[in-house]
């Protein structure tokens, strides 16, 4: 592990936002899934969520261009399960939906725990998710089309969240507990060794400030 690489990993992890996420509600196209994960990584989302489409999610090798190494993905069998988990962790569910009473995304407060719910392009957010969401949020359009590509819409919402959170100083220092930060940093720096240690039920070794493994035998 080169020190420069390790410090880059540390810097990125320091800016991860554990209380900002995206829930993909039956998004089934691999290229949209991939693009949304890249959007998540770009603004510091720590973990994304997916309600698995009825016909499954056919992800070929290389989908997301390696982004899943940096943004973990949690899969749910249905909307109810996903919403219950997110609410348990204090998230407000914000469904992207172009309803007349929806809040303009620029007026939405994204500095609190926010889960942005995005639907598939053809049908949008499911009726179940719309009914259960805390708020509906919209992106005003003045053209002939009624909606944006789902990954583009996700990017606009996430970067508004990024703008608000950046202005509030929420990227200035790590917002993860120290133990979780160190665990995640080791897994990013040494993924194969971390996997091996987990399989063997062994703790991760400590690291120096430059990311070198401290020998356990002293």
MILO-57952 format. One record per residue: residue number from 1; residue in one letter; x, y, z of N, C-alpha, C, CB in turn. Coordinates in nm, 3 decimals. Glycine has a CB too. Example, Ala and Ser with C-alpha at 12.3 -4.5 7.8 and 13.67 -1.06 7.14 Angstrom:
R    n  res       nx       ny       nz      cax      cay      caz       cx       cy       cz      cbx      cby      cbz
R    1    a    1.319   -0.569    0.780    1.230   -0.450    0.780    1.320   -0.330    0.780    1.131   -0.447    0.905
R    2    s    1.285   -0.225    0.708    1.367   -0.106    0.714    1.290    0.003    0.787    1.408   -0.060    0.572
# end
This chain:
R    n  res       nx       ny       nz      cax      cay      caz       cx       cy       cz      cbx      cby      cbz
R    1    x    0.084   -0.119    0.000    0.000    0.000    0.000    0.088    0.125    0.000   -0.095    0.000    0.123
R    2    x    0.080    0.204   -0.106    0.156    0.329   -0.113    0.093    0.431   -0.020    0.161    0.383   -0.258
R    3    x    0.174    0.507    0.053    0.119    0.607    0.145    0.024    0.705    0.077    0.232    0.684    0.211
R    4    x    0.060    0.745   -0.048   -0.026    0.840   -0.120   -0.166    0.783   -0.142    0.038    0.879   -0.254
R    5    x   -0.171    0.655   -0.179   -0.298    0.588   -0.201   -0.378    0.579   -0.070   -0.275    0.448   -0.260
R    6    x   -0.309    0.545    0.037   -0.376    0.530    0.166   -0.434    0.663    0.212   -0.279    0.475    0.270
R    7    x   -0.358    0.770    0.197   -0.408    0.900    0.241   -0.526    0.946    0.155   -0.295    1.004    0.235
R    8    x   -0.525    0.908    0.028   -0.639    0.937   -0.058   -0.763    0.863   -0.009   -0.609    0.900   -0.205
R    9    x   -0.748    0.736    0.025   -0.860    0.658    0.077   -0.912    0.720    0.207   -0.817    0.513    0.102
R   10    x   -0.822    0.759    0.294   -0.862    0.820    0.421   -0.939    0.949    0.398   -0.738    0.848    0.509
R   11    x   -0.891    1.031    0.306   -0.956    1.158    0.277   -1.098    1.137    0.225   -0.874    1.238    0.176
R   12    x   -1.114    1.041    0.133   -1.247    1.013    0.077   -1.340    0.960    0.185   -1.237    0.912   -0.039
R   13    x   -1.292    0.868    0.266   -1.375    0.809    0.371   -1.415    0.914    0.475   -1.301    0.694    0.439
R   14    x   -1.326    1.009    0.503   -1.356    1.115    0.599   -1.478    1.196    0.556   -1.235    1.208    0.614
R   15    x   -1.501    1.206    0.426   -1.612    1.287    0.375   -1.738    1.207    0.347   -1.569    1.357    0.249
R   16    x   -1.738    1.077    0.378   -1.857    0.995    0.358   -1.969    1.041    0.451   -1.825    0.846    0.381
R   17    x   -2.091    1.037    0.396   -2.210    1.083    0.467   -2.298    0.963    0.505   -2.290    1.184    0.380
R   18    x   -2.291    0.916    0.628   -2.367    0.798    0.667   -2.518    0.821    0.671   -2.321    0.750    0.800
R   19    x   -2.562    0.947    0.672   -2.705    0.976    0.680   -2.760    1.037    0.550   -2.732    1.069    0.796
R   20    x   -2.696    1.005    0.439   -2.747    1.042    0.306   -2.742    0.916    0.220   -2.664    1.160    0.241
R   21    x   -2.855    0.880    0.162   -2.857    0.759    0.081   -2.959    0.771   -0.032   -2.889    0.636    0.169
R   22    x   -2.953    0.674   -0.121   -3.051    0.661   -0.230   -3.113    0.523   -0.220   -2.985    0.684   -0.371
R   23    x   -3.244    0.517   -0.235   -3.315    0.390   -0.245   -3.367    0.377   -0.387   -3.433    0.380   -0.140
R   24    x   -3.314    0.279   -0.462   -3.360    0.254   -0.598   -3.480    0.160   -0.592   -3.245    0.194   -0.687
R   25    x   -3.596    0.212   -0.627   -3.722    0.138   -0.619   -3.749    0.069   -0.753   -3.839    0.234   -0.582
R   26    x   -3.706   -0.058   -0.765   -3.726   -0.139   -0.885   -3.656   -0.082   -1.008   -3.873   -0.153   -0.913
R   27    x   -3.545   -0.011   -0.987   -3.462    0.031   -1.101   -3.397   -0.094   -1.160   -3.353    0.138   -1.058
R   28    x   -3.425   -0.125   -1.287   -3.385   -0.255   -1.340   -3.279   -0.250   -1.449   -3.504   -0.324   -1.393
R   29    x   -3.250   -0.132   -1.504   -3.152   -0.124   -1.611   -3.012   -0.112   -1.553   -3.183   -0.003   -1.704
R   30    x   -2.922   -0.205   -1.592   -2.787   -0.203   -1.536   -2.714   -0.071   -1.553   -2.705   -0.312   -1.598
R   31    x   -2.731   -0.004   -1.668   -2.657    0.121   -1.689   -2.708    0.231   -1.596   -2.668    0.166   -1.836
R   32    x   -2.836    0.230   -1.562   -2.888    0.327   -1.466   -2.839    0.296   -1.324   -3.041    0.330   -1.469
R   33    x   -2.841    0.169   -1.288   -2.788    0.126   -1.159   -2.644    0.172   -1.144   -2.798   -0.028   -1.144
R   34    x   -2.565    0.150   -1.248   -2.424    0.186   -1.246   -2.406    0.337   -1.231   -2.355    0.138   -1.372
R   35    x   -2.481    0.413   -1.310   -2.467    0.558   -1.307   -2.510    0.615   -1.172   -2.550    0.622   -1.419
R   36    x   -2.615    0.560   -1.113   -2.661    0.609   -0.983   -2.556    0.582   -0.875   -2.794    0.543   -0.945
R   37    x   -2.493    0.466   -0.881   -2.387    0.438   -0.783   -2.270    0.535   -0.799   -2.338    0.294   -0.798
R   38    x   -2.237    0.570   -0.923   -2.128    0.668   -0.943   -2.169    0.804   -0.887   -2.094    0.681   -1.095
R   39    x   -2.296    0.840   -0.904   -2.345    0.965   -0.845   -2.331    0.960   -0.693   -2.492    0.989   -0.884
R   40    x   -2.367    0.847   -0.635   -2.357    0.831   -0.489   -2.213    0.849   -0.443   -2.409    0.694   -0.446
R   41    x   -2.121    0.784   -0.511   -1.980    0.795   -0.474   -1.932    0.940   -0.484   -1.895    0.705   -0.563
R   42    x   -1.977    1.009   -0.587   -1.929    1.145   -0.613   -1.964    1.242   -0.501   -1.986    1.196   -0.743
R   43    x   -2.077    1.219   -0.432   -2.118    1.312   -0.325   -2.096    1.254   -0.186   -2.264    1.349   -0.342
R   44    x   -2.034    1.137   -0.177   -1.998    1.083   -0.047   -2.101    0.995    0.020   -1.967    1.192    0.042
R   45    x   -2.195    0.939   -0.057   -2.290    0.844    0.002   -2.213    0.720    0.047   -2.403    0.806   -0.099
R   46    x   -2.238    0.674    0.168   -2.168    0.559    0.222   -2.230    0.428    0.176   -2.166    0.565    0.374
R   47    x   -2.364    0.424    0.173   -2.435    0.300    0.140   -2.561    0.333    0.063   -2.468    0.219    0.267
R   48    x   -2.586    0.260   -0.046   -2.709    0.275   -0.125   -2.799    0.155   -0.099   -2.677    0.289   -0.276
R   49    x   -2.927    0.172   -0.133   -3.026    0.066   -0.111   -3.101    0.038   -0.240   -3.124    0.106    0.001
R   50    x   -3.140   -0.088   -0.258   -3.210   -0.130   -0.379   -3.327   -0.221   -0.343   -3.113   -0.201   -0.476
R   51    x   -3.447   -0.188   -0.393   -3.559   -0.283   -0.391   -3.549   -0.362   -0.520   -3.700   -0.210   -0.376
R   52    x   -3.527   -0.491   -0.508   -3.500   -0.575   -0.625   -3.621   -0.579   -0.717   -3.461   -0.718   -0.582
R   53    x   -3.603   -0.552   -0.847   -3.714   -0.559   -0.943   -3.776   -0.698   -0.947   -3.665   -0.521   -1.083
R   54    x   -3.902   -0.705   -0.990   -3.974   -0.832   -0.994   -3.901   -0.937   -1.077   -4.114   -0.810   -1.050
R   55    x   -3.837   -0.894   -1.185   -3.766   -0.988   -1.272   -3.617   -0.997   -1.239   -3.783   -0.947   -1.417
R   56    x   -3.581   -0.944   -1.124   -3.441   -0.949   -1.082   -3.360   -0.836   -1.140   -3.380   -1.081   -1.122
R   57    x   -3.236   -0.828   -1.099   -3.145   -0.724   -1.145   -3.025   -0.793   -1.208   -3.100   -0.629   -1.028
R   58    x   -3.021   -0.792   -1.340   -2.918   -0.864   -1.415   -2.795   -0.776   -1.432   -2.971   -0.909   -1.553
R   59    x   -2.703   -0.787   -1.336   -2.582   -0.706   -1.338   -2.466   -0.785   -1.395   -2.548   -0.655   -1.196
R   60    x   -2.416   -0.741   -1.510   -2.303   -0.810   -1.571   -2.174   -0.770   -1.502   -2.296   -0.779   -1.721
R   61    x   -2.069   -0.845   -1.526   -1.939   -0.817   -1.466   -1.892   -0.679   -1.507   -1.835   -0.924   -1.508
R   62    x   -1.851   -0.601   -1.412   -1.802   -0.467   -1.440   -1.908   -0.359   -1.423   -1.749   -0.461   -1.579
R   63    x   -2.035   -0.401   -1.399   -2.139   -0.302   -1.375   -2.099   -0.213   -1.258   -2.274   -0.370   -1.347
R   64    x   -2.116   -0.084   -1.276   -2.083    0.022   -1.181   -1.936    0.057   -1.183   -2.124   -0.020   -1.041
R   65    x   -1.862   -0.002   -1.277   -1.721    0.035   -1.296   -1.641    0.033   -1.166   -1.712    0.173   -1.358
R   66    x   -1.671   -0.064   -1.082   -1.596   -0.079   -0.958   -1.647    0.007   -0.844   -1.455   -0.046   -0.982
R   67    x   -1.753    0.085   -0.869   -1.802    0.175   -0.764   -1.850    0.100   -0.641   -1.913    0.261   -0.817
R   68    x   -1.897   -0.023   -0.658   -1.948   -0.099   -0.542   -1.838   -0.126   -0.439   -2.008   -0.232   -0.589
R   69    x   -1.711   -0.109   -0.478   -1.603   -0.120   -0.380   -1.608   -0.005   -0.280   -1.466   -0.122   -0.450
R   70    x   -1.663    0.108   -0.324   -1.660    0.230   -0.241   -1.798    0.267   -0.186   -1.606    0.346   -0.322
R   71    x   -1.904    0.223   -0.252   -2.040    0.246   -0.204   -2.104    0.110   -0.186   -2.123    0.336   -0.304
R   72    x   -2.122    0.067   -0.063   -2.184   -0.063   -0.041   -2.332   -0.056   -0.077   -2.165   -0.109    0.107
R   73    x   -2.388   -0.170   -0.114   -2.527   -0.176   -0.159   -2.603   -0.277   -0.074   -2.536   -0.214   -0.309
R   74    x   -2.716   -0.234   -0.021   -2.801   -0.323    0.057   -2.928   -0.351   -0.024   -2.836   -0.261    0.197
R   75    x   -2.960   -0.480   -0.041   -3.073   -0.520   -0.122   -3.193   -0.554   -0.035   -3.035   -0.640   -0.211
R   76    x   -3.312   -0.519   -0.083   -3.436   -0.544   -0.012   -3.535   -0.614   -0.105   -3.497   -0.412    0.043
R   77    x   -3.615   -0.703   -0.049   -3.710   -0.776   -0.132   -3.834   -0.695   -0.164   -3.751   -0.904   -0.064
R   78    x   -3.863   -0.593   -0.083   -3.981   -0.511   -0.109   -3.966   -0.373   -0.046   -4.108   -0.580   -0.056
R   79    x   -4.056   -0.283   -0.084   -4.051   -0.145   -0.037   -4.073   -0.137    0.114   -4.156   -0.061   -0.109
R   80    x   -4.167   -0.215    0.166   -4.196   -0.211    0.309   -4.073   -0.243    0.392   -4.308   -0.309    0.343
R   81    x   -4.001   -0.346    0.352   -3.879   -0.385    0.424   -3.776   -0.273    0.420   -3.820   -0.512    0.364
R   82    x   -3.758   -0.214    0.303   -3.659   -0.106    0.287   -3.696    0.015    0.371   -3.647   -0.066    0.141
R   83    x   -3.823    0.056    0.366   -3.866    0.173    0.441   -3.854    0.151    0.591   -4.011    0.208    0.405
R   84    x   -3.890    0.032    0.637   -3.881    0.003    0.780   -3.737    0.014    0.829   -3.937   -0.137    0.810
R   85    x   -3.644   -0.040    0.753   -3.504   -0.034    0.794   -3.453    0.110    0.796   -3.417   -0.119    0.700
R   86    x   -3.484    0.185    0.690   -3.435    0.322    0.682   -3.495    0.410    0.792   -3.467    0.381    0.544
R   87    x   -3.623    0.391    0.818   -3.685    0.469    0.925   -3.627    0.431    1.061   -3.838    0.447    0.924
R   88    x   -3.595    0.304    1.079   -3.534    0.259    1.203   -3.404    0.332    1.229   -3.509    0.108    1.199
R   89    x   -3.334    0.367    1.122   -3.206    0.439    1.135   -3.224    0.591    1.123   -3.109    0.391    1.028
R   90    x   -3.348    0.637    1.132   -3.373    0.780    1.141   -3.385    0.855    1.010   -3.269    0.841    1.219
R   91    x   -3.391    0.786    0.898   -3.397    0.852    0.769   -3.537    0.907    0.739   -3.355    0.757    0.659
R   92    x   -3.541    1.021    0.674   -3.663    1.075    0.616   -3.671    1.027    0.472   -3.667    1.231    0.626
R   93    x   -3.786    0.972    0.431   -3.801    0.914    0.298   -3.855    1.020    0.203   -3.895    0.791    0.301
R   94    x   -3.774    1.056    0.102   -3.806    1.161    0.007   -3.822    1.100   -0.132   -3.697    1.272    0.008
R   95    x   -3.946    1.088   -0.178   -3.973    1.023   -0.307   -3.971    1.124   -0.421   -4.107    0.950   -0.302
R   96    x   -3.891    1.098   -0.522   -3.886    1.184   -0.640   -4.011    1.159   -0.724   -3.755    1.157   -0.724
R   97    x   -4.097    1.262   -0.734   -4.224    1.245   -0.802   -4.275    1.382   -0.849   -4.329    1.175   -0.709
R   98    x   -4.311    1.395   -0.977   -4.351    1.526   -1.030   -4.496    1.562   -1.001   -4.328    1.529   -1.178
R   99    x   -4.540    1.551   -0.878   -4.676    1.588   -0.842   -4.685    1.740   -0.820   -4.721    1.512   -0.714
R  100    x   -4.805    1.794   -0.835   -4.823    1.938   -0.819   -4.788    1.985   -0.679   -4.965    1.977   -0.853
R  101    x   -4.812    1.900   -0.582   -4.785    1.940   -0.443   -4.646    1.900   -0.396   -4.888    1.878   -0.352
R  102    x   -4.562    1.849   -0.487   -4.426    1.809   -0.450   -4.341    1.933   -0.421   -4.361    1.723   -0.562
R  103    x   -4.244    1.918   -0.335   -4.154    2.028   -0.299   -4.042    2.039   -0.402   -4.095    2.007   -0.158
R  104    x   -4.019    2.159   -0.449   -3.907    2.185   -0.540   -3.779    2.138   -0.470   -3.897    2.339   -0.578
R  105    x   -3.696    2.060   -0.541   -3.578    2.000   -0.478   -3.484    2.104   -0.421   -3.505    1.915   -0.577
R  106    x   -3.488    2.226   -0.474   -3.401    2.331   -0.423   -3.451    2.387   -0.290   -3.389    2.443   -0.525
R  107    x   -3.576    2.358   -0.258   -3.634    2.404   -0.131   -3.636    2.295   -0.024   -3.774    2.456   -0.155
R  108    x   -3.596    2.176   -0.062   -3.594    2.064    0.033   -3.468    2.072    0.120   -3.600    1.928   -0.042
R  109    x   -3.485    2.044    0.248   -3.371    2.042    0.339   -3.310    1.901    0.338   -3.414    2.083    0.484
R  110    x   -3.191    1.891    0.285   -3.121    1.763    0.277   -3.014    1.748    0.385   -3.059    1.747    0.141
R  111    x   -3.009    1.840    0.481   -2.902    1.832    0.581   -2.936    1.734    0.693   -2.875    1.969    0.639
R  112    x   -3.062    1.695    0.704   -3.099    1.590    0.798   -3.085    1.454    0.732   -3.243    1.611    0.849
R  113    x   -3.101    1.346    0.807   -3.091    1.211    0.750   -3.191    1.194    0.634   -3.116    1.103    0.859
R  114    x   -3.140    1.177    0.515   -3.224    1.180    0.394   -3.203    1.057    0.307   -3.194    1.305    0.313
R  115    x   -3.314    0.991    0.275   -3.312    0.879    0.181   -3.393    0.920    0.059   -3.371    0.747    0.247
R  116    x   -3.326    0.937   -0.053   -3.391    0.980   -0.176   -3.439    0.856   -0.252   -3.293    1.065   -0.265
R  117    x   -3.569    0.848   -0.274   -3.629    0.730   -0.336   -3.648    0.758   -0.485   -3.764    0.694   -0.268
R  118    x   -3.585    0.677   -0.568   -3.591    0.693   -0.713   -3.654    0.570   -0.777   -3.450    0.718   -0.771
R  119    x   -3.744    0.591   -0.872   -3.809    0.480   -0.939   -3.753    0.453   -1.077   -3.955    0.505   -0.949
R  120    x   -3.797    0.344   -1.138   -3.757    0.311   -1.274   -3.812    0.416   -1.371   -3.805    0.169   -1.314
R  121    x   -3.748    0.433   -1.486   -3.784    0.541   -1.577   -3.927    0.532   -1.628   -3.690    0.541   -1.693
R  122    x   -3.973    0.415   -1.663   -4.104    0.402   -1.725   -4.219    0.430   -1.628   -4.120    0.263   -1.783
R  123    x   -4.210    0.372   -1.509   -4.322    0.382   -1.415   -4.294    0.476   -1.297   -4.355    0.246   -1.362
R  124    x   -4.170    0.516   -1.275   -4.138    0.603   -1.164   -4.145    0.530   -1.031   -4.232    0.720   -1.162
R  125    x   -4.149    0.606   -0.923   -4.157    0.548   -0.790   -4.290    0.473   -0.777   -4.144    0.658   -0.680
R  126    x   -4.286    0.356   -0.717   -4.405    0.273   -0.705   -4.512    0.342   -0.619   -4.369    0.137   -0.645
R  127    x   -4.640    0.305   -0.642   -4.750    0.361   -0.564   -4.730    0.335   -0.415   -4.884    0.303   -0.610
R  128    x   -4.679    0.218   -0.382   -4.655    0.184   -0.242   -4.555    0.279   -0.177   -4.606    0.041   -0.230
R  129    x   -4.447    0.308   -0.250   -4.345    0.397   -0.196   -4.396    0.541   -0.189   -4.219    0.390   -0.282
R  130    x   -4.473    0.584   -0.290   -4.529    0.719   -0.288   -4.621    0.738   -0.169   -4.603    0.749   -0.418
R  131    x   -4.700    0.636   -0.141   -4.795    0.645   -0.030   -4.722    0.651    0.104   -4.890    0.525   -0.034
R  132    x   -4.615    0.578    0.117   -4.545    0.567    0.245   -4.439    0.674    0.265   -4.482    0.432    0.256
R  133    x   -4.399    0.745    0.161   -4.292    0.844    0.171   -4.332    0.959    0.263   -4.254    0.897    0.033
R  134    x   -4.233    1.022    0.325   -4.257    1.137    0.411   -4.284    1.264    0.330   -4.139    1.160    0.503
R  135    x   -4.212    1.277    0.219   -4.229    1.394    0.132   -4.212    1.351   -0.013   -4.128    1.507    0.170
R  136    x   -4.272    1.430   -0.105   -4.247    1.414   -0.247   -4.162    1.533   -0.291   -4.380    1.404   -0.330
R  137    x   -4.063    1.507   -0.371   -3.973    1.611   -0.417   -3.969    1.609   -0.570   -3.831    1.594   -0.357
R  138    x   -3.965    1.727   -0.632   -3.970    1.733   -0.778   -3.861    1.821   -0.834   -4.105    1.783   -0.824
R  139    x   -3.830    1.797   -0.962   -3.735    1.879   -1.037   -3.815    1.951   -1.145   -3.618    1.792   -1.100
R  140    x   -3.834    2.083   -1.134   -3.916    2.156   -1.231   -3.860    2.145   -1.373   -3.927    2.304   -1.191
R  141    x   -3.949    2.121   -1.469   -3.913    2.111   -1.610   -4.003    2.205   -1.690   -3.925    1.964   -1.661
R  142    x   -3.949    2.263   -1.797   -4.028    2.354   -1.881   -4.034    2.308   -2.027   -3.971    2.495   -1.874
R  143    x   -3.981    2.190   -2.055   -3.982    2.138   -2.191   -4.100    2.047   -2.216   -3.855    2.065   -2.220
R  144    x   -4.096    1.975   -2.327   -4.204    1.885   -2.365   -4.196    1.750   -2.294   -4.202    1.863   -2.514
R  145    x   -4.078    1.712   -2.249   -4.064    1.584   -2.180   -4.114    1.597   -2.036   -3.916    1.536   -2.181
R  146    x   -4.164    1.487   -1.984   -4.224    1.488   -1.851   -4.125    1.449   -1.741   -4.342    1.394   -1.848
R  147    x   -4.011    1.392   -1.780   -3.918    1.346   -1.677   -3.777    1.338   -1.735   -3.961    1.210   -1.621
R  148    x   -3.680    1.327   -1.646   -3.541    1.310   -1.683   -3.502    1.164   -1.670   -3.449    1.397   -1.595
R  149    x   -3.392    1.127   -1.731   -3.334    0.995   -1.706   -3.312    0.982   -1.556   -3.200    0.975   -1.785
R  150    x   -3.339    0.862   -1.502   -3.336    0.845   -1.357   -3.199    0.875   -1.297   -3.378    0.704   -1.322
R  151    x   -3.093    0.842   -1.368   -2.960    0.870   -1.314   -2.929    1.019   -1.316   -2.853    0.793   -1.393
R  152    x   -2.980    1.090   -1.417   -2.962    1.236   -1.423   -3.040    1.303   -1.311   -3.006    1.291   -1.561
R  153    x   -3.164    1.260   -1.292   -3.246    1.315   -1.184   -3.182    1.289   -1.048   -3.387    1.256   -1.188
R  154    x   -3.128    1.169   -1.031   -3.062    1.137   -0.905   -2.942    1.227   -0.881   -3.017    0.990   -0.903
R  155    x   -2.867    1.253   -0.988   -2.750    1.341   -0.977   -2.790    1.481   -0.932   -2.676    1.347   -1.110
R  156    x   -2.897    1.535   -0.989   -2.940    1.669   -0.951   -2.979    1.674   -0.802   -3.059    1.714   -1.038
R  157    x   -3.054    1.576   -0.757   -3.096    1.573   -0.618   -2.977    1.556   -0.523   -3.197    1.461   -0.595
R  158    x   -2.887    1.464   -0.559   -2.770    1.440   -0.474   -2.677    1.560   -0.468   -2.694    1.318   -0.523
R  159    x   -2.660    1.627   -0.579   -2.569    1.742   -0.577   -2.630    1.863   -0.508   -2.528    1.778   -0.718
R  160    x   -2.763    1.870   -0.502   -2.825    1.973   -0.418   -2.801    1.939   -0.271   -2.978    1.985   -0.448
R  161    x   -2.813    1.810   -0.238   -2.781    1.767   -0.102   -2.635    1.797   -0.069   -2.810    1.617   -0.084
R  162    x   -2.546    1.770   -0.163   -2.404    1.798   -0.145   -2.381    1.947   -0.120   -2.325    1.751   -0.268
R  163    x   -2.447    2.031   -0.201   -2.430    2.176   -0.186   -2.472    2.221   -0.046   -2.512    2.252   -0.293
R  164    x   -2.588    2.175   -0.002   -2.637    2.215    0.130   -2.546    2.165    0.241   -2.778    2.164    0.151
R  165    x   -2.506    2.040    0.231   -2.424    1.981    0.336   -2.284    2.042    0.338   -2.415    1.830    0.317
R  166    x   -2.231    2.072    0.222   -2.099    2.136    0.215   -2.105    2.273    0.283   -2.052    2.151    0.066
R  167    x   -2.211    2.349    0.256   -2.226    2.481    0.316   -2.242    2.473    0.467   -2.345    2.554    0.256
R  168    x   -2.294    2.360    0.515   -2.314    2.342    0.659   -2.193    2.280    0.728   -2.435    2.255    0.683
R  169    x   -2.086    2.256    0.653   -1.964    2.202    0.713   -1.968    2.053    0.740   -1.935    2.273    0.839
R  170    x   -2.060    1.982    0.675   -2.078    1.840    0.706   -1.974    1.750    0.638   -2.216    1.797    0.664
R  171    x   -1.887    1.809    0.557   -1.779    1.732    0.494   -1.643    1.764    0.555   -1.776    1.759    0.345
R  172    x   -1.642    1.845    0.658   -1.515    1.892    0.712   -1.440    1.789    0.796   -1.539    2.014    0.794
R  173    x   -1.514    1.697    0.857   -1.450    1.594    0.939   -1.536    1.468    0.934   -1.429    1.642    1.086
R  174    x   -1.476    1.357    0.972   -1.547    1.230    0.964   -1.672    1.231    1.051   -1.456    1.115    1.005
R  175    x   -1.781    1.176    0.996   -1.906    1.165    1.069   -1.935    1.019    1.106   -2.021    1.223    0.985
R  176    x   -1.833    0.936    1.089   -1.845    0.795    1.126   -1.782    0.773    1.264   -1.777    0.705    1.020
R  177    x   -1.837    0.684    1.345   -1.770    0.647    1.470   -1.630    0.596    1.440   -1.852    0.540    1.547
R  178    x   -1.536    0.621    1.531   -1.395    0.587    1.506   -1.377    0.439    1.472   -1.311    0.622    1.627
R  179    x   -1.444    0.351    1.545   -1.430    0.207    1.521   -1.478    0.170    1.382   -1.506    0.128    1.628
R  180    x   -1.592    0.226    1.340   -1.644    0.197    1.207   -1.555    0.256    1.099   -1.787    0.251    1.193
R  181    x   -1.503    0.377    1.124   -1.412    0.441    1.028   -1.289    0.354    1.006   -1.370    0.581    1.077
R  182    x   -1.226    0.307    1.114   -1.104    0.226    1.101   -1.132    0.093    1.033   -1.043    0.202    1.239
R  183    x   -1.247    0.034    1.062   -1.284   -0.093    0.997   -1.301   -0.072    0.847   -1.414   -0.150    1.057
R  184    x   -1.373    0.032    0.811   -1.399    0.059    0.669   -1.270    0.094    0.596   -1.501    0.172    0.654
R  185    x   -1.184    0.170    0.661   -1.058    0.210    0.599   -0.971    0.088    0.570   -0.983    0.310    0.689
R  186    x   -0.967   -0.006    0.663   -0.888   -0.127    0.640   -0.947   -0.208    0.524   -0.883   -0.214    0.768
R  187    x   -1.079   -0.216    0.517   -1.142   -0.292    0.410   -1.119   -0.229    0.274   -1.291   -0.305    0.435
R  188    x   -1.112   -0.098    0.269   -1.081   -0.030    0.143   -0.934   -0.050    0.105   -1.112    0.121    0.155
R  189    x   -0.847   -0.044    0.203   -0.703   -0.051    0.176   -0.658   -0.194    0.146   -0.625    0.004    0.293
R  190    x   -0.715   -0.291    0.218   -0.672   -0.430    0.205   -0.794   -0.522    0.190   -0.586   -0.473    0.327
R  191    x   -0.867   -0.512    0.080   -0.993   -0.588    0.066   -0.976   -0.739    0.074   -1.058   -0.554   -0.065
R  192    x   -0.872   -0.793    0.013   -0.853   -0.939    0.015   -0.820   -0.989    0.154   -0.742   -0.980   -0.082
R  193    x   -0.729   -0.918    0.223   -0.692   -0.956    0.359   -0.812   -0.940    0.453   -0.573   -0.872    0.408
R  194    x   -0.889   -0.834    0.433   -1.006   -0.813    0.518   -1.106   -0.927    0.500   -1.074   -0.678    0.484
R  195    x   -1.126   -0.969    0.377   -1.218   -1.081    0.351   -1.169   -1.209    0.419   -1.233   -1.105    0.198
R  196    x   -1.038   -1.234    0.408   -0.980   -1.352    0.469   -0.995   -1.350    0.621   -0.833   -1.364    0.432
R  197    x   -0.970   -1.234    0.681   -0.982   -1.221    0.827   -1.126   -1.244    0.873   -0.934   -1.081    0.872
R  198    x   -1.221   -1.190    0.796   -1.361   -1.208    0.833   -1.400   -1.356    0.826   -1.452   -1.125    0.741
R  199    x   -1.356   -1.424    0.722   -1.388   -1.565    0.706   -1.330   -1.649    0.819   -1.337   -1.616    0.572
R  200    x   -1.214   -1.608    0.869   -1.148   -1.681    0.978   -1.191   -1.633    1.116   -0.998   -1.668    0.965
R  201    x   -1.277   -1.532    1.118   -1.322   -1.478    1.245   -1.215   -1.406    1.323   -1.377   -1.588    1.328
R  202    x   -1.119   -1.348    1.251   -1.007   -1.280    1.316   -1.021   -1.128    1.301   -0.873   -1.327    1.256
R  203    x   -0.972   -1.053    1.399   -0.978   -0.906    1.390   -0.879   -0.854    1.286   -0.949   -0.841    1.527
R  204    x   -0.904   -0.734    1.240   -0.811   -0.671    1.146   -0.688   -0.622    1.221   -0.878   -0.553    1.071
R  205    x   -0.570   -0.631    1.162   -0.450   -0.575    1.227   -0.454   -0.423    1.223   -0.322   -0.626    1.158
R  206    x   -0.378   -0.361    1.312   -0.370   -0.215    1.316   -0.282   -0.165    1.201   -0.313   -0.167    1.452
R  207    x   -0.301   -0.039    1.166   -0.225    0.023    1.058   -0.148    0.144    1.110   -0.318    0.065    0.942
R  208    x   -0.036    0.171    1.045    0.038    0.294    1.076   -0.032    0.412    1.011    0.187    0.283    1.028
R  209    x    0.016    0.532    1.038   -0.042    0.652    0.979   -0.031    0.653    0.827    0.026    0.776    1.036
R  210    x    0.064    0.578    0.772    0.082    0.570    0.628    0.019    0.445    0.568    0.230    0.573    0.594
R  211    x   -0.057    0.372    0.650   -0.131    0.260    0.597   -0.056    0.128    0.593   -0.175    0.292    0.462
R  212    x    0.056    0.120    0.661    0.129   -0.006    0.664    0.078   -0.092    0.779    0.281    0.018    0.678
R  213    x    0.072   -0.223    0.758    0.022   -0.314    0.859    0.124   -0.329    0.971   -0.011   -0.451    0.798
R  214    x    0.078   -0.314    1.095    0.164   -0.331    1.211    0.169   -0.481    1.245    0.114   -0.245    1.333
R  215    x    0.285   -0.538    1.242    0.300   -0.681    1.270    0.249   -0.712    1.410    0.446   -0.725    1.256
R  216    x    0.166   -0.815    1.416    0.105   -0.850    1.543    0.201   -0.917    1.641   -0.012   -0.940    1.519
R  217    x    0.315   -0.963    1.588    0.414   -1.026    1.677    0.513   -0.923    1.730    0.489   -1.137    1.603
R  218    x    0.482   -0.798    1.699    0.567   -0.692    1.752    0.679   -0.652    1.657    0.626   -0.735    1.882
# end
